[in-house]
Amino acid sequence: MGLTMGLNLLLLVAMVATNILSLYHLSSTIQSKPTPPPAPVPDHLRHQLNTIRATLTHLTRLRSTSSSSASSATPSDLLLYTHLSPMASSCRDHPDLLHTYMTYTPFSLCPDDSQLAESLILRGCHPLPRRRCFARTPSKLPSSLPADPFSPLPDSAVLWTKYSCKSFSCFDGGLGFNMKLEASRFTSSGSNLDLTIPQLLQIAKDASSVIRIGLDIGGGTGTFAAKMKPYNVTVVSTTMSQGAPYNEATALRGLVPLHAPLQQRLPVFDGVVDLVRCGRAVNRWIPTVAMEFFFYDVDRVLRGGGYLWLDHFFSKGADLQKLYAPVIGKLGYKKVKWTMANKTDSSGVKNGEVYLTALLQKPVSR
């Protein structure tokens, strides 16, 4: 019996010793292996973390000063949206503007701050957070609105406080508010750079293609959309009211303005648009990488066989060949029209700029 107990004790000691040696070997093996570098943090996660950090920093600063002044307290809606996080991540770069925008009295009239809203939107803070206040409207509305999109626009239907001009007649004729001048657009050709609506529709007809829905990027006061209405083509215009009431004028003409900047994703579903026209808002002032993203977003919303129309795109001549033409070429679209000419105004001559008018057709399938 004593022998059995001794043997059991010996086996127990051997088992413990074996486990200790195995544990030592395992730990030494792990220590001898070089520690792998940490996995890189994805850009989108880093961006979100920076957003949270910037927002918390700003809110902390505001909290620290709120005890001395009740008016500087953090708006409750801004605190709410930091938890829900529907704000564009670029809002983090402009916390002071965002705080000002969200400082208002709930359930009352909104501040007259549409210019502040556009400043945030143009800085990439889009979409803006919602607010619980009532948008301001003109106190004296016209008795009727024009049925003809080329009728004179009623001044009383616009809030003029944010504009230097106080009537539509105050603006320069080239800005799109002179309806007599707008009525003649897209109907005649003054040079090879021009593409008229009849020519466009004939090109589509010859290609057995149908144009029913269009998107006008940087559509100004919506003249292209107005000219397409008689052809039973529905066109929605993206526009900003920078310095002039472009959104207001478009709506007064019975057309639909999309208050959306160029640098944001188009608020349109994939592959549902027959035509995208890019007016002069799309030009060399857009950074090349941002423009590349823009063109691929246009490709996203265009259906197979749809058309991309670059209408008087301007850039430096060398940049067109070296930068923009290759970006456009990556889309793999068929060149229906590709016409270049010198930009002959003072800015064009000084900077060696050229115009490009191109009509490109997306492949039916890839």
ZICOR-V919050 format. One line per field, one symbol per residue. ss: DSSP state (@ for helix, = for strand, . for the rest). psi: psi as a letter, one per 20 degrees, with the letter a starting at -180 (. if undefined). burial: b if it has 16 or more other C-alpha atoms within 10 Angstrom, else e. A space follows every 10 residues. Layout:
ss->???
psi->???
burial->???
//
This chain:
ss->.@@@@@@@@@ @@@@@@@@@@ @@@@@@@@@@ @@........ ..@@@@@@@@ @@@@@@@@@@ @@@@@@...@ @@...@@@@@ @@@@....@@ @@@@@@@@@@ @.......=. ...@@@@@@@ @@........ ...=...... .......... ....@@@... .......@@@ ..@@@...@@ @@........ ......@@@@ @@@@@@.... ..=====... ..@@@@@@@. ...=====.. .....@@@@@ @@....==.. .......... ..======.. .......@@@ @@@@@@@@@@ @========= ======@@@@ @@@@@@@@@. ...======= ==...@@@@@ @.======== =.....
psi->ghggghgggg hgghgghghg hggggghhgg hhpppqqqpq pqghghgggh ggggghgghg ghhhihhiph ijqpphhhgg ihghliqqhi hhilhggggg hjoroqjapq qmkhhgghgg gijimpqqqq qmrpqqqqhn qqhqqphpij qqpphijqoj hjqhqjrhih qqhiijiohg hhhiqjhqpi rihqorgggg hhggghjkqp ohpqpopljc jkgghhhigi jkpoppppqq loiqmggggg hhjkropomp rhjrpplqrp kiphpopoai hoaiipqggh hghghhhghg hprpirppoo olpqrqghhg hhggghghhh hkqpohpnpq qqojrghggg jlqqqpppop pqqhq.
burial->eeeeeeeeee eeeeeeeeee eeeeeeeeee eeeeeeeeee eeeeeeebeb bbebbeebbe ebeeeeeeee ebbbbebbbe ebeeeebbbb bbbbbebbbe bbbbeeeeeb eeebeebbeb bbebbbbbbe beeeeeeeee eeeebeeebb ebbbeebbbb ebeeebbbee eeeeebbbbe ebbeebeeee eebbbebeee eeebeeeeee bebbbbbbbb bbbbbbbbee eebbbbbbbb beebbbbbbb ebbbbbbbeb bbbbebeeee eebbbbbbbb bbbbeeeeee bbebeebbbb bbbbbbbbbb bbbbbbbeeb eeebeebeee bebeeebeeb bbbeeeebee eebbbbbbbb bbeeee
//
